[in-house]
Amino acid sequence: MPKKSDEEDLFIRVNNPTLIRKNILESSKLILTILKQTYRIKQVREIKQVKINDLSQQIKELRILIQKIEELMPQYTRADLKKLLPDIPLTRKSTSEPSKAEKQEAKEDWDNEPKPAAPVSDMGRITKALEDVQRKLQTL
């Protein structure tokens, strides 16, 4: 069996190179869009976790404050509390569902909330690569 030298090149004939290139670029485009979506999901999960942690911390603080209030309340009657705290209503509010307007305001607040700056290294590279693939597809 004859030995091949390192200098010999092997060539394979491709019948339709533009079609193959186009297919490869389309698959690359699909992969990059999926990567971009998963990155966005990861960001949303991180934001959600931060909000959950903040909420749990606020709940802990509220429980401590409620406990302090309950310790102070038995010392005073309702009449005394009305004299001491005239601005605060002493009746309980109903715990009904928020109205549609309140839900819409909450949704708008969530949408308008500034999103954390994404690291340029990950999202920027994916976006740039996706744009490059789309540009190459258009030239074919």
C-alpha positions as CSV (number, residue, x, y, z in Angstrom):
1,M,0.0,0.0,0.0
2,P,1.6,3.3,-1.0
3,K,2.0,6.0,1.6
4,K,0.4,9.4,1.1
5,S,2.6,12.3,1.8
6,D,1.3,15.2,3.9
7,E,1.4,17.5,0.9
8,E,-1.2,15.5,-1.0
9,D,-4.6,17.1,-0.9
10,L,-7.9,15.2,-1.1
11,F,-10.7,16.9,-3.1
12,I,-14.3,15.9,-3.1
13,R,-16.6,17.1,-5.8
14,V,-19.8,18.9,-4.5
15,N,-22.5,19.0,-7.1
16,N,-24.5,22.0,-5.8
17,P,-22.3,24.0,-3.4
18,T,-24.6,27.0,-3.1
19,L,-27.5,24.8,-2.0
20,I,-25.4,23.0,0.6
21,R,-24.1,26.4,1.9
22,K,-27.6,27.8,2.1
23,N,-28.8,24.7,4.1
24,I,-25.9,25.0,6.5
25,L,-26.5,28.7,7.0
26,E,-30.2,28.2,7.6
27,S,-29.4,25.5,10.2
28,S,-26.9,27.9,11.8
29,K,-29.6,30.6,11.9
30,L,-32.1,28.3,13.6
31,I,-29.5,27.2,16.2
32,L,-28.6,30.8,16.9
33,T,-32.3,31.9,17.4
34,I,-32.8,29.0,19.8
35,L,-29.6,30.0,21.7
36,K,-31.0,33.6,21.9
37,Q,-34.3,32.4,23.2
38,T,-32.7,30.2,25.9
39,Y,-30.5,33.1,27.0
40,R,-33.6,35.3,27.4
41,I,-35.3,32.5,29.4
42,K,-32.3,32.3,31.6
43,Q,-32.4,36.1,32.2
44,V,-36.1,36.0,33.1
45,R,-35.5,33.2,35.5
46,E,-32.7,35.2,37.2
47,I,-35.0,38.2,37.5
48,K,-37.7,36.1,38.9
49,Q,-35.4,34.6,41.5
50,V,-34.3,38.0,42.6
51,K,-37.9,39.2,42.9
52,I,-38.8,36.1,44.9
53,N,-35.9,36.7,47.2
54,D,-36.9,40.4,47.7
55,L,-40.5,39.4,48.3
56,S,-39.6,36.8,50.9
57,Q,-37.4,39.3,52.7
58,Q,-40.2,41.9,52.7
59,I,-42.6,39.2,54.0
60,K,-40.2,38.5,56.9
61,E,-40.0,42.2,57.7
62,L,-43.8,42.5,57.6
63,R,-44.2,39.5,60.0
64,I,-41.8,41.1,62.4
65,L,-43.7,44.4,62.2
66,I,-47.1,42.6,62.7
67,Q,-45.7,40.8,65.7
68,K,-44.6,44.1,67.2
69,I,-48.0,45.7,66.5
70,E,-49.8,42.7,68.1
71,E,-47.6,43.1,71.2
72,L,-48.6,46.8,71.4
73,M,-52.3,46.5,70.6
74,P,-53.4,44.7,73.8
75,Q,-52.2,47.6,75.8
76,Y,-54.7,50.0,74.2
77,T,-58.4,49.9,73.5
78,R,-59.8,50.8,70.1
79,A,-60.8,54.3,71.3
80,D,-57.2,54.8,72.6
81,L,-55.8,53.6,69.2
82,K,-58.1,56.0,67.3
83,K,-56.8,58.9,69.4
84,L,-53.2,57.8,69.0
85,L,-53.4,57.0,65.3
86,P,-56.2,59.1,63.7
87,D,-54.9,58.7,60.1
88,I,-54.9,54.9,60.1
89,P,-58.1,53.0,59.7
90,L,-58.6,50.3,62.3
91,T,-61.0,48.1,60.2
92,R,-59.7,45.3,58.1
93,K,-59.8,45.6,54.4
94,S,-61.5,42.8,52.3
95,T,-59.0,40.5,50.6
96,S,-60.8,40.4,47.3
97,E,-59.3,39.9,43.9
98,P,-57.6,42.9,42.3
99,S,-59.6,44.6,39.7
100,K,-58.7,44.5,36.0
101,A,-57.3,48.0,36.1
102,E,-55.0,47.1,39.0
103,K,-53.9,44.0,37.1
104,Q,-53.2,46.1,34.0
105,E,-51.2,48.6,36.0
106,A,-49.2,45.8,37.6
107,K,-48.5,44.4,34.1
108,E,-47.4,47.8,32.8
109,D,-45.1,48.2,35.7
110,W,-43.6,44.8,35.0
111,D,-43.2,45.6,31.3
112,N,-41.7,49.1,32.0
113,E,-39.2,47.9,34.6
114,P,-35.7,48.3,33.4
115,K,-34.1,45.0,32.5
116,P,-30.6,44.3,33.7
117,A,-27.8,44.9,31.2
118,A,-27.0,41.7,29.4
119,P,-23.4,40.7,29.2
120,V,-22.1,41.7,25.8
121,S,-20.0,38.6,25.6
122,D,-23.0,36.1,25.4
123,M,-26.0,37.8,24.0
124,G,-24.1,40.2,21.8
125,R,-22.1,37.5,20.2
126,I,-25.2,35.4,19.5
127,T,-27.0,38.4,18.0
128,K,-24.0,39.3,15.8
129,A,-23.6,35.8,14.6
130,L,-27.3,35.6,13.8
131,E,-27.1,38.8,11.8
132,D,-24.1,37.6,9.9
133,V,-25.9,34.3,9.0
134,Q,-28.9,36.3,7.8
135,R,-26.8,38.6,5.7
136,K,-25.0,35.6,4.1
137,L,-28.4,33.9,3.4
138,Q,-29.6,37.1,1.7
139,T,-26.6,37.1,-0.6
140,L,-27.2,33.6,-1.8
